[in-house]
């Protein structure tokens, strides 16, 4: 029987490739703070205000083409990021 330590060392705890691709795209094309949250059925991108959310919404087709996500992408306004 494997110990808990062996199981945790064998587990891949990195971000999913979807999130890495989205993060790379946003870092290159968005000059603002953002965060990405992974949920079972969707990914949520949080930005600081409505103007950024609208700008991100217009970039969404390019983002989907670049990252090819397996989940839906949702955009959220989070005033703590402003």
Buried (B, 14 or more C-beta within 10 A) or exposed (E): EEEEEEEEEEEEEEEBEBBEBBBEBBEEEBEBEBBBEEEEEEBBBBBBBEEBBEBBEEBEEEBBEBBEBEBEBEBEBBEEBE
